[in-house]
């Protein structure tokens, strides 16, 4: 999830845990606790791009890291704010809630999160919320602004904080419900179209939970398409993408290829464009794929030119967004 949402949620959680008059200080601690797992961004300063991709949302998003940082924050806050009447247990509960909330929410995005590192490098994801979803973020941001504006002893502060948290939680369940509705008919659709697949996944298109990007995996490639929760048709238009594993033979022993395969969790294709060998991770969807099913994937890594891979996760995400593609986006959301 984006940093602004984490900070806003942390501030609201801080308000809920402490007495009137301490709320604004608690907001700062909540925002800090919600932000600390993302300290892994510094890994990009010395790691190459594939290594950095694997490091992000790895150990600093694990339960082990949480167990280490929560008592440190608790002791630090307890010492800084003396004298006070806040028990150490309350500090522990507050920071536990804040940090674990970050780890839980991040699992709703398609990036994946290493809850159990360093014991296993398996990544967990619900694939239910786009990394920047305005309807998810808005309640927390509005609540945070209200808490900043209101006096520290104002009686409505708790109402703003509580309402923001409840609305955020409601949206998480709403996203899971929409994912279920979009995914439920997919096995039947594949059967009707004589598609034999090994596995499939759905992930939300940008900024919403109504339109979903669908991927069916076969050994030699993938079928992709879009499904809206408002669709009434019992059919899904699909586009074939060959995996083209043979193109990796010249670089199969390169560490970056091994890291990229691991990061993609097997959802990848390879393509050759002129002199450039490209590795695509399908989990992040396509650039305006609802408008043009043959468009490039958002995540594409240039194996032939690694120096051009500073940004790969959202490369060109909005390059083709214009009036025409936006119109088709909202039209596709409304369903067919």
C-alpha angles and dihedrals in degrees: 000000000000119000096242092059092049092050093048092048091048090053092052092049090051091055092053095054103053142054126265112285095033096064099098092051089048089051090061092049091047092051090048093048090049091051103044097083088061091063085101088085087086088071088079088069092073106012127080117243100268092047091048091050090056093045094052112093088006125109096352087057094050130106089241091058090047090052090053100044099041096067090042092055091043094053092044094050092043091054098043095052099046127164097050141120096238114122120228088238090060090052089051093049092047096051092041090055093046098048097040090048088059092050092047097048094047089058089067091069125081095243094082130225133235101228094165103039132164089031093054134005093216112134123218126209138161091199089214109121131044112240091251111032113165094203091054095045100041100076093051094044093048090047092050092050090050091051091051092049098045122079114260091249098043111133094224095059092089091050092054093047095046094045092050093052093046093050091048091051091047090054092052090057091044090054091050090049091051091048090053091049092049094045101040098081097040098094089052092048091052091050092051091051092046092243115157109200137175097213141337139205139192128211129177122262114237121306100354147064098219101074117055133194110225127205126185113191126213126173094260100035150321142277113216133188145136131264126189122202085230094056114122097182118100092219136076126207109233136195122205121228117185115220092221093199090168090071089068095060095097091052102027093117094051115113093224090060091050090049093047092050090050092048093049092053088225096305097119143117131193127216138178118224111181105300095345126096110205130199114203126199106204096197092084095055132228135300103263089335092163087063099039117019091197096058122123122272116257092235108057123153122199106226091181094051109032091168088071094060104086089119117031110139095071100016109162093349092150100023093111099035109125139134093288097048092042090052091050089046094058091040091054091048090056088062140234 
